[in-house]
Amino acid sequence: MLRIKRVPTVVSNYQKDEAEEVAPRAGCGRNCLNECCCEGAKIPLYAFKKLNKISKGLCCEYENTAPFAFLDSLLLGEWEDRMQRGLFRYDVTACETKVIPGKYGFIAQLNEGRHLKKRPTEFRVDKVLQPFDGNKFNFTKVGQEEILFRFEANENGNTQLIPNAPLDVENSPSMVAINVSPIEYGHVLLIPRIFERLPQEIDRESFLLALHMAAEAGNTYFRLGYNSLGAFATINHLHFQAYYLAVPFPIEKAPTKKTISLNDEVIVSELLKYPVRGLVFEGENTLQALSNAVSDACICLQENNIPYNVLIADCGQRIFLLPQCYAEKQALGEVSAELLDTQVNPAVWEISGHMVLKRKKDYDEASEENAWRLLAEVSLSEERFQEVCALIFEVLDTVDVEGSPSVAEEHGDACLEEVEARNNASRPLRVTGTWECLV
């Protein structure tokens, strides 16, 4: 049994040390999401029009535009309201952030507020699938004031916001809540079917919901991420994370090699010239086809006990699937003391190139070389990665187009430069907060 000790990130003001967790009781007085407090509760409902077609272009646009900008007017408006009410543990907009000089432009953030002065908790890292434990912290224990809105498909086919919708516990709504220890502006949690108390395990329905959220946001600056157990998820209750960052992630700029095509609906490519080996899925026609391919790949990894991270980018049109082994190496004592001393837990955001640093020393000395060295420890070996890909491709029932040359193969470094130019063109560094541009 492999275990590591780490200080868990506090995502809710109601989260406590595991030893202090107790089952909710009647009349708990916390205004939580358990049965004791849900009667008569009302939470805003954002009901989206469930469209499936993927539109080509820099970002996904639905054929019929929502009556207002979802991300800017609702999510960020509600998020800023919670910030004014003092629900966050620190002001993330005051965190120092800089783009590290180099080809990829890794992003370094000094976020000392996420480092808690409390005892570390032991996490098992050799089991990706673990049963839900209601005695431990889960999202039914958050305060209702931490919930921004419900996010669900509208069966009537129209997009609408219902400000004071009665909470329907029986139908187990999906919720969007704040992360009280934010990494960036607008950092939220998407919790599918919250009252079903699902473990941290991707299924087709939940993943499609995450893609709909990315598409509905309609903004390339808004990405969703997922961490499996064993890949630095610390809460075993199904959830995705998302935030708003107005620069390209380095992983988004990496060239790729086309590997397979799934019925002319989904293209699967392999990352090139990036420290973490991974696959990139791109939709050609429908969100459903793309979602099915990625979720089936995730289910394959889960069933084969392979920890992984997922980044949903480009409004749900491009998805990065990244099997990893850092926690396993850490448990086996195979990670250097130098890297362990940074206390950086390389989950989806760090793997994508947003390095969240907890020590001023590491921030001052941040370099592309240091970022690359850490992320290289996250990656599977080439041999193991190809074995994992073979498992995934067998599940996906693929059409092999491996013989087709990729853009990167045909154009080499010129491809990378073109991608960098496209991603950097006319993009502000940050919506708010303190940035230092070093490029």
Kinemage of the C-alpha trace (Angstrom):
@kinemage 1
@onewidth
@group {chain A} dominant
@subgroup {mainchain}
@vectorlist {calphas} color= white
{ca met a 1} P 0.000 0.000 0.000
{ca leu a 2} L 1.535 3.314 -1.120
{ca arg a 3} L 0.782 6.468 0.831
{ca ile a 4} L 2.077 10.029 0.918
{ca lys a 5} L 1.629 12.771 3.482
{ca arg a 6} L 0.594 16.206 2.337
{ca val a 7} L -1.359 19.175 3.597
{ca pro a 8} L -4.730 19.062 1.818
{ca thr a 9} L -5.953 22.209 0.120
{ca val a 10} L -8.895 23.772 1.911
{ca val a 11} L -11.594 24.295 -0.729
{ca ser a 12} L -14.437 25.119 1.700
{ca asn a 13} L -14.647 27.121 4.903
{ca tyr a 14} L -16.385 24.090 6.433
{ca gln a 15} L -13.514 21.727 5.688
{ca lys a 16} L -11.678 20.428 8.751
{ca asp a 17} L -9.008 17.921 9.629
{ca glu a 18} L -10.240 14.426 8.862
{ca ala a 19} L -10.060 13.477 12.555
{ca glu a 20} L -12.497 16.265 13.391
{ca glu a 21} L -15.092 15.299 10.812
{ca val a 22} L -18.390 14.188 12.264
{ca ala a 23} L -21.633 13.142 10.626
{ca pro a 24} L -24.158 15.979 10.254
{ca arg a 25} L -26.924 16.140 12.806
{ca ala a 26} L -30.394 17.617 12.736
{ca gly a 27} L -30.397 21.365 13.141
{ca cys a 28} L -26.640 21.713 12.596
{ca gly a 29} L -27.069 25.478 12.074
{ca arg a 30} L -24.386 25.652 9.373
{ca asn a 31} L -26.770 26.191 6.442
{ca cys a 32} L -25.045 23.300 4.663
{ca leu a 33} L -26.250 21.105 1.784
{ca asn a 34} L -27.145 18.113 3.909
{ca glu a 35} L -30.709 17.055 4.665
{ca cys a 36} L -30.629 18.983 7.938
{ca cys a 37} L -30.519 22.344 6.131
{ca cys a 38} L -31.913 21.792 2.624
{ca glu a 39} L -35.625 22.094 3.334
{ca gly a 40} L -36.915 25.284 1.731
{ca ala a 41} L -33.472 26.226 0.342
{ca lys a 42} L -33.316 28.255 -2.878
{ca ile a 43} L -30.250 28.428 -5.124
{ca pro a 44} L -29.957 30.200 -8.509
{ca leu a 45} L -30.355 27.869 -11.479
{ca tyr a 46} L -28.509 28.412 -14.758
{ca ala a 47} L -30.332 26.211 -17.261
{ca phe a 48} L -28.366 25.947 -20.490
{ca lys a 49} L -29.627 25.075 -23.935
{ca lys a 50} L -28.246 21.622 -24.610
{ca leu a 51} L -26.723 22.007 -28.059
{ca asn a 52} L -24.260 19.467 -29.369
{ca lys a 53} L -22.653 20.888 -32.493
{ca ile a 54} L -19.027 22.006 -32.366
{ca ser a 55} L -18.364 25.212 -34.282
{ca lys a 56} L -14.941 25.719 -35.808
{ca gly a 57} L -12.749 28.663 -34.950
{ca leu a 58} L -10.652 29.937 -32.057
{ca cys a 59} L -13.467 29.287 -29.627
{ca cys a 60} L -16.673 27.332 -29.567
{ca glu a 61} L -19.829 29.295 -30.339
{ca tyr a 62} L -23.321 27.901 -30.174
{ca glu a 63} L -25.630 28.576 -33.070
{ca asn a 64} L -27.993 30.475 -30.800
{ca thr a 65} L -26.117 32.773 -28.431
{ca ala a 66} L -27.157 32.858 -24.778
{ca pro a 67} L -29.051 36.021 -23.775
{ca phe a 68} L -26.103 37.171 -21.648
{ca ala a 69} L -22.423 36.331 -21.286
{ca phe a 70} L -22.463 33.356 -18.944
{ca leu a 71} L -18.901 33.591 -17.691
{ca asp a 72} L -18.606 37.326 -17.246
{ca ser a 73} L -22.061 38.227 -15.991
{ca leu a 74} L -22.955 35.260 -13.814
{ca leu a 75} L -19.952 33.223 -12.714
{ca leu a 76} L -17.603 36.154 -12.194
{ca gly a 77} L -20.335 38.367 -10.801
{ca glu a 78} L -21.275 35.775 -8.191
{ca trp a 79} L -17.598 34.997 -7.509
{ca glu a 80} L -16.806 38.667 -6.862
{ca asp a 81} L -19.838 38.893 -4.593
{ca arg a 82} L -18.364 36.103 -2.444
{ca met a 83} L -15.020 37.884 -2.452
{ca gln a 84} L -16.649 41.077 -1.139
{ca arg a 85} L -18.375 39.013 1.544
{ca gly a 86} L -14.991 37.749 2.749
{ca leu a 87} L -15.524 34.060 2.007
{ca phe a 88} L -12.063 33.469 0.534
{ca arg a 89} L -9.058 32.633 2.682
{ca tyr a 90} L -6.883 35.224 0.919
{ca asp a 91} L -6.963 37.727 -1.958
{ca val a 92} L -5.670 35.784 -4.957
{ca thr a 93} L -5.628 38.933 -7.104
{ca ala a 94} L -2.775 40.210 -4.915
{ca cys a 95} L -0.574 37.158 -5.566
{ca glu a 96} L 2.589 37.895 -7.535
{ca thr a 97} L 2.611 36.222 -10.938
{ca lys a 98} L 5.081 36.255 -13.803
{ca val a 99} L 5.699 34.623 -17.141
{ca ile a 100} L 9.026 32.780 -17.004
{ca pro a 101} L 11.430 33.552 -19.873
{ca gly a 102} L 11.775 30.720 -22.369
{ca lys a 103} L 10.217 29.059 -25.369
{ca tyr a 104} L 7.056 27.897 -23.625
{ca gly a 105} L 6.342 30.734 -21.219
{ca phe a 106} L 5.676 28.774 -18.043
{ca ile a 107} L 3.661 30.830 -15.565
{ca ala a 108} L 4.852 31.163 -11.967
{ca gln a 109} L 2.612 32.308 -9.139
{ca leu a 110} L 3.650 32.939 -5.540
{ca asn a 111} L 0.682 31.746 -3.508
{ca glu a 112} L 1.739 31.474 0.119
{ca gly a 113} L -1.908 31.546 1.222
{ca arg a 114} L -2.502 27.978 0.011
{ca his a 115} L 0.154 26.644 2.396
{ca leu a 116} L -1.605 25.816 5.636
{ca lys a 117} L 0.097 25.611 9.000
{ca lys a 118} L -1.681 22.415 9.981
{ca arg a 119} L -0.728 18.768 10.176
{ca pro a 120} L -0.321 16.800 6.956
{ca thr a 121} L -2.876 14.137 6.071
{ca glu a 122} L -2.010 10.692 4.756
{ca phe a 123} L -3.386 9.848 1.307
{ca arg a 124} L -3.375 6.509 -0.431
{ca val a 125} L -1.933 6.932 -3.936
{ca asp a 126} L -1.992 3.373 -5.290
{ca lys a 127} L -5.781 3.175 -5.753
{ca val a 128} L -7.404 5.419 -8.346
{ca leu a 129} L -10.865 4.085 -7.519
{ca gln a 130} L -11.857 4.313 -3.863
{ca pro a 131} L -15.380 4.129 -2.387
{ca phe a 132} L -17.085 7.319 -1.257
{ca asp a 133} L -16.846 7.853 2.502
{ca gly a 134} L -19.575 10.102 3.874
{ca asn a 135} L -17.739 10.537 7.162
{ca lys a 136} L -14.948 12.438 5.437
{ca phe a 137} L -15.287 15.936 4.048
{ca asn a 138} L -17.449 16.078 0.938
{ca phe a 139} L -19.312 18.801 -0.894
{ca thr a 140} L -22.637 18.255 0.847
{ca lys a 141} L -20.896 19.782 3.901
{ca val a 142} L -20.153 23.154 2.290
{ca gly a 143} L -22.173 26.194 3.268
{ca gln a 144} L -24.956 27.238 0.903
{ca glu a 145} L -23.330 30.688 0.698
{ca glu a 146} L -20.375 29.012 -1.056
{ca ile a 147} L -22.648 27.761 -3.853
{ca leu a 148} L -22.847 30.175 -6.795
{ca phe a 149} L -25.559 28.451 -8.823
{ca arg a 150} L -26.848 25.163 -10.159
{ca phe a 151} L -25.757 24.237 -13.683
{ca glu a 152} L -28.147 21.986 -15.576
{ca ala a 153} L -29.517 21.382 -19.050
{ca asn a 154} L -32.897 22.937 -19.768
{ca glu a 155} L -35.237 20.262 -21.053
{ca asn a 156} L -37.354 23.006 -22.666
{ca gly a 157} L -34.458 23.917 -24.949
{ca asn a 158} L -33.973 27.518 -23.852
{ca thr a 159} L -31.173 29.170 -21.876
{ca gln a 160} L -32.448 30.893 -18.753
{ca leu a 161} L -31.447 31.993 -15.269
{ca ile a 162} L -33.858 31.386 -12.404
{ca pro a 163} L -32.546 33.454 -9.457
{ca asn a 164} L -34.459 31.740 -6.633
{ca ala a 165} L -35.034 28.183 -7.787
{ca pro a 166} L -36.172 25.744 -5.064
{ca leu a 167} L -33.520 23.120 -4.338
{ca asp a 168} L -34.659 19.747 -5.672
{ca val a 169} L -32.728 17.184 -3.628
{ca glu a 170} L -34.446 14.192 -5.251
{ca asn a 171} L -33.098 15.059 -8.722
{ca ser a 172} L -29.542 15.602 -7.384
{ca pro a 173} L -28.633 18.871 -9.152
{ca ser a 174} L -25.133 19.772 -10.322
{ca met a 175} L -23.592 22.715 -8.478
{ca val a 176} L -20.952 25.372 -9.082
{ca ala a 177} L -19.207 26.458 -5.882
{ca ile a 178} L -16.275 28.710 -5.010
{ca asn a 179} L -12.874 27.291 -4.107
{ca val a 180} L -12.029 29.270 -0.972
{ca ser a 181} L -8.301 28.709 -1.688
{ca pro a 182} L -8.275 29.998 -5.277
{ca ile a 183} L -5.361 29.651 -7.664
{ca glu a 184} L -6.711 32.327 -9.990
{ca tyr a 185} L -9.521 34.739 -10.648
{ca gly a 186} L -12.905 33.022 -10.840
{ca his a 187} L -11.656 29.701 -9.422
{ca val a 188} L -14.697 27.452 -8.980
{ca leu a 189} L -15.676 23.823 -8.539
{ca leu a 190} L -18.184 21.995 -10.738
{ca ile a 191} L -19.818 19.218 -8.700
{ca pro a 192} L -21.958 16.882 -10.840
{ca arg a 193} L -25.107 15.394 -9.273
{ca ile a 194} L -23.985 16.443 -5.831
{ca phe a 195} L -26.496 14.461 -3.755
{ca glu a 196} L -25.581 11.165 -5.419
{ca arg a 197} L -22.301 11.438 -3.476
{ca leu a 198} L -20.222 10.056 -6.324
{ca pro a 199} L -16.551 9.232 -5.716
{ca gln a 200} L -13.849 11.027 -7.713
{ca glu a 201} L -14.381 8.926 -10.815
{ca ile a 202} L -15.216 10.206 -14.299
{ca asp a 203} L -18.265 8.807 -16.099
{ca arg a 204} L -19.792 9.763 -19.441
{ca glu a 205} L -22.578 11.917 -18.006
{ca ser a 206} L -20.376 13.983 -15.704
{ca phe a 207} L -17.714 14.573 -18.340
{ca leu a 208} L -20.277 15.754 -20.889
{ca leu a 209} L -21.559 18.221 -18.276
{ca ala a 210} L -18.028 19.628 -17.918
{ca leu a 211} L -17.744 20.034 -21.707
{ca his a 212} L -21.083 21.853 -21.791
{ca met a 213} L -19.811 24.246 -19.139
{ca ala a 214} L -16.664 24.955 -21.182
{ca ala a 215} L -18.722 25.475 -24.333
{ca glu a 216} L -21.349 27.603 -22.601
{ca ala a 217} L -18.651 29.866 -21.176
{ca gly a 218} L -17.508 30.536 -24.731
{ca asn a 219} L -14.158 31.971 -23.655
{ca thr a 220} L -10.693 30.538 -24.299
{ca tyr a 221} L -9.462 32.036 -21.014
{ca phe a 222} L -11.766 29.696 -19.066
{ca arg a 223} L -10.479 26.142 -18.635
{ca leu a 224} L -11.645 23.186 -16.596
{ca gly a 225} L -9.367 20.644 -14.959
{ca tyr a 226} L -9.713 17.246 -13.331
{ca asn a 227} L -7.394 15.336 -10.983
{ca ser a 228} L -7.920 11.653 -10.268
{ca leu a 229} L -7.098 10.033 -6.961
{ca gly a 230} L -3.395 9.233 -7.043
{ca ala a 231} L -2.857 12.361 -9.167
{ca phe a 232} L -3.341 14.879 -6.329
{ca ala a 233} L -7.097 14.925 -5.903
{ca thr a 234} L -7.591 15.050 -2.131
{ca ile a 235} L -11.407 15.042 -1.899
{ca asn a 236} L -13.062 11.803 -2.954
{ca his a 237} L -16.288 13.444 -4.141
{ca leu a 238} L -16.665 13.917 -7.897
{ca his a 239} L -15.668 17.424 -8.969
{ca phe a 240} L -13.937 19.440 -11.665
{ca gln a 241} L -12.065 22.695 -11.114
{ca ala a 242} L -12.116 25.749 -13.368
{ca tyr a 243} L -10.710 29.257 -13.469
{ca tyr a 244} L -10.086 32.229 -15.685
{ca leu a 245} L -6.502 32.927 -16.863
{ca ala a 246} L -5.872 35.364 -19.690
{ca val a 247} L -2.685 33.784 -21.028
{ca pro a 248} L -2.175 30.512 -22.892
{ca phe a 249} L -1.058 27.554 -20.840
{ca pro a 250} L 2.315 26.236 -22.074
{ca ile a 251} L 0.770 22.833 -22.792
{ca glu a 252} L -1.655 24.519 -25.206
{ca lys a 253} L 1.312 25.771 -27.239
{ca ala a 254} L 3.072 22.418 -27.543
{ca pro a 255} L 3.112 20.818 -31.008
{ca thr a 256} L 1.322 17.517 -31.505
{ca lys a 257} L 1.543 14.451 -33.733
{ca lys a 258} L -1.709 13.077 -35.109
{ca thr a 259} L -2.080 9.449 -34.024
{ca ile a 260} L -5.601 8.174 -34.703
{ca ser a 261} L -9.002 9.282 -35.959
{ca leu a 262} L -12.249 8.029 -34.468
{ca asn a 263} L -14.888 7.754 -37.187
{ca asp a 264} L -13.951 11.189 -38.563
{ca glu a 265} L -15.418 12.729 -35.397
{ca val a 266} L -12.478 12.883 -32.986
{ca ile a 267} L -8.783 13.332 -33.701
{ca val a 268} L -6.337 11.959 -31.114
{ca ser a 269} L -2.772 13.276 -31.130
{ca glu a 270} L 0.340 12.839 -29.024
{ca leu a 271} L 2.037 15.767 -27.318
{ca leu a 272} L 5.508 16.583 -28.599
{ca lys a 273} L 8.358 18.617 -27.085
{ca tyr a 274} L 6.663 18.841 -23.697
{ca pro a 275} L 7.985 17.459 -20.391
{ca val a 276} L 4.833 15.418 -19.638
{ca arg a 277} L 3.719 12.808 -22.150
{ca gly a 278} L 0.037 12.945 -22.967
{ca leu a 279} L -2.750 12.696 -25.511
{ca val a 280} L -4.775 15.503 -27.069
{ca phe a 281} L -8.381 14.918 -28.171
{ca glu a 282} L -10.021 17.340 -30.623
{ca gly a 283} L -13.656 17.284 -31.674
{ca glu a 284} L -14.638 17.507 -35.314
{ca asn a 285} L -18.429 17.540 -35.128
{ca thr a 286} L -20.209 17.011 -31.806
{ca leu a 287} L -19.547 17.476 -28.109
{ca gln a 288} L -21.124 14.072 -27.468
{ca ala a 289} L -18.629 12.199 -29.650
{ca leu a 290} L -15.684 14.058 -28.134
{ca ser a 291} L -16.978 13.548 -24.606
{ca asn a 292} L -17.562 9.832 -25.161
{ca ala a 293} L -14.027 9.326 -26.482
{ca val a 294} L -12.326 11.147 -23.618
{ca ser a 295} L -14.528 9.744 -20.861
{ca asp a 296} L -14.030 6.203 -22.209
{ca ala a 297} L -10.272 6.802 -22.168
{ca cys a 298} L -10.519 8.060 -18.567
{ca ile a 299} L -12.598 5.049 -17.555
{ca cys a 300} L -9.935 2.825 -19.111
{ca leu a 301} L -7.232 4.493 -17.008
{ca gln a 302} L -9.381 4.233 -13.867
{ca glu a 303} L -10.054 0.545 -14.386
{ca asn a 304} L -6.342 -0.085 -14.966
{ca asn a 305} L -5.438 1.900 -11.825
{ca ile a 306} L -3.465 4.582 -13.685
{ca pro a 307} L -3.589 8.080 -12.099
{ca tyr a 308} L -4.273 10.898 -14.536
{ca asn a 309} L -5.137 14.558 -15.022
{ca val a 310} L -7.366 16.234 -17.619
{ca leu a 311} L -7.333 19.785 -19.000
{ca ile a 312} L -10.371 21.013 -20.974
{ca ala a 313} L -9.363 23.915 -23.216
{ca asp a 314} L -10.619 25.903 -26.224
{ca cys a 315} L -14.217 25.978 -24.994
{ca gly a 316} L -14.371 22.201 -24.829
{ca gln a 317} L -12.994 21.575 -28.306
{ca arg a 318} L -9.533 20.404 -27.174
{ca ile a 319} L -8.841 18.105 -24.235
{ca phe a 320} L -5.498 17.002 -22.795
{ca leu a 321} L -5.314 13.582 -21.087
{ca leu a 322} L -2.199 13.151 -18.963
{ca pro a 323} L -1.399 9.915 -17.136
{ca gln a 324} L 1.143 10.560 -14.388
{ca cys a 325} L 3.259 8.848 -11.718
{ca tyr a 326} L 4.665 11.602 -9.455
{ca ala a 327} L 2.785 10.580 -6.301
{ca glu a 328} L 3.813 6.950 -6.845
{ca lys a 329} L 7.460 7.992 -7.190
{ca gln a 330} L 7.096 10.153 -4.095
{ca ala a 331} L 5.698 7.234 -2.071
{ca leu a 332} L 8.549 4.999 -3.266
{ca gly a 333} L 11.170 7.586 -2.295
{ca glu a 334} L 12.224 8.181 -5.898
{ca val a 335} L 11.751 11.987 -5.959
{ca ser a 336} L 14.712 14.163 -4.993
{ca ala a 337} L 14.661 16.085 -1.717
{ca glu a 338} L 15.151 19.282 -3.701
{ca leu a 339} L 11.848 18.817 -5.524
{ca leu a 340} L 10.012 17.625 -2.433
{ca asp a 341} L 11.163 20.708 -0.514
{ca thr a 342} L 9.248 22.941 -2.953
{ca gln a 343} L 6.020 21.290 -1.687
{ca val a 344} L 4.605 21.633 -5.194
{ca asn a 345} L 2.008 18.972 -5.907
{ca pro a 346} L 1.943 18.688 -9.714
{ca ala a 347} L -1.754 18.345 -10.487
{ca val a 348} L -3.554 19.491 -13.646
{ca trp a 349} L -2.706 23.195 -13.400
{ca glu a 350} L 0.996 22.664 -12.721
{ca ile a 351} L 1.247 20.019 -15.442
{ca ser a 352} L -0.372 22.473 -17.861
{ca gly a 353} L 2.340 24.995 -17.038
{ca his a 354} L 0.843 27.171 -14.283
{ca met a 355} L 3.348 26.636 -11.476
{ca val a 356} L 1.766 27.478 -8.122
{ca leu a 357} L 4.706 28.051 -5.763
{ca lys a 358} L 4.511 28.273 -1.992
{ca arg a 359} L 7.977 29.655 -1.172
{ca lys a 360} L 9.378 33.065 -2.122
{ca lys a 361} L 12.733 31.438 -2.852
{ca asp a 362} L 11.229 29.163 -5.497
{ca tyr a 363} L 9.339 32.070 -7.055
{ca asp a 364} L 12.455 34.280 -7.250
{ca glu a 365} L 14.484 31.442 -8.781
{ca ala a 366} L 11.724 30.239 -11.141
{ca ser a 367} L 13.078 29.229 -14.536
{ca glu a 368} L 11.991 27.144 -17.492
{ca glu a 369} L 14.692 24.633 -16.563
{ca asn a 370} L 13.325 24.232 -13.031
{ca ala a 371} L 9.743 23.868 -14.257
{ca trp a 372} L 10.809 21.332 -16.879
{ca arg a 373} L 12.779 19.308 -14.318
{ca leu a 374} L 9.777 19.033 -11.978
{ca leu a 375} L 7.313 18.113 -14.718
{ca ala a 376} L 9.664 15.528 -16.216
{ca glu a 377} L 9.318 13.619 -12.926
{ca val a 378} L 5.542 13.601 -13.412
{ca ser a 379} L 5.640 11.920 -16.805
{ca leu a 380} L 5.449 8.225 -17.568
{ca ser a 381} L 8.462 6.780 -19.339
{ca glu a 382} L 8.164 6.494 -23.121
{ca glu a 383} L 7.783 2.724 -22.893
{ca arg a 384} L 5.101 2.888 -20.201
{ca phe a 385} L 3.287 5.694 -21.982
{ca gln a 386} L 3.044 3.647 -25.190
{ca glu a 387} L 1.672 0.712 -23.175
{ca val a 388} L -0.988 2.979 -21.689
{ca cys a 389} L -1.847 4.387 -25.127
{ca ala a 390} L -2.304 0.849 -26.434
{ca leu a 391} L -4.810 0.165 -23.640
{ca ile a 392} L -6.728 3.336 -24.472
{ca phe a 393} L -6.748 2.796 -28.243
{ca glu a 394} L -7.995 -0.755 -27.830
{ca val a 395} L -10.946 0.548 -25.826
{ca leu a 396} L -11.731 3.326 -28.280
{ca asp a 397} L -12.089 0.972 -31.277
{ca thr a 398} L -9.994 3.258 -33.447
{ca val a 399} L -9.217 3.832 -37.084
{ca asp a 400} L -5.431 3.990 -37.354
{ca val a 401} L -4.026 6.942 -39.327
{ca glu a 402} L -0.606 6.814 -37.733
{ca gly a 403} L 1.063 7.019 -41.105
{ca ser a 404} L -0.192 10.544 -41.715
{ca pro a 405} L 2.528 13.162 -41.096
{ca ser a 406} L 1.763 15.732 -38.419
{ca val a 407} L 2.154 19.460 -38.858
{ca ala a 408} L 5.023 19.330 -36.391
{ca glu a 409} L 6.811 16.666 -38.416
{ca glu a 410} L 6.459 18.638 -41.628
{ca his a 411} L 7.470 22.022 -40.265
{ca gly a 412} L 9.512 21.319 -37.123
{ca asp a 413} L 10.217 24.302 -34.860
{ca ala a 414} L 8.410 26.631 -37.247
{ca cys a 415} L 5.194 24.922 -36.127
{ca leu a 416} L 5.879 25.744 -32.496
{ca glu a 417} L 6.678 29.356 -33.320
{ca glu a 418} L 3.452 29.674 -35.303
{ca val a 419} L 1.404 28.222 -32.456
{ca glu a 420} L 3.109 30.544 -29.958
{ca ala a 421} L 2.403 33.564 -32.144
{ca arg a 422} L -1.255 32.591 -32.492
{ca asn a 423} L -1.723 32.035 -28.778
{ca asn a 424} L 0.072 35.198 -27.713
{ca ala a 425} L -1.528 37.537 -30.213
{ca ser a 426} L -3.552 40.348 -28.619
{ca arg a 427} L -3.930 38.577 -25.267
{ca pro a 428} L -3.765 40.559 -22.032
{ca leu a 429} L -1.715 39.000 -19.258
{ca arg a 430} L -4.350 39.025 -16.591
{ca val a 431} L -7.837 40.317 -15.994
{ca thr a 432} L -6.917 41.542 -12.536
{ca gly a 433} L -4.164 41.279 -9.966
{ca thr a 434} L -0.397 41.632 -10.009
{ca trp a 435} L 1.494 40.431 -13.072
{ca glu a 436} L 5.104 40.781 -14.040
{ca cys a 437} L 5.845 40.131 -17.715
{ca leu a 438} L 9.376 38.913 -18.347
{ca val a 439} L 9.128 37.974 -22.021
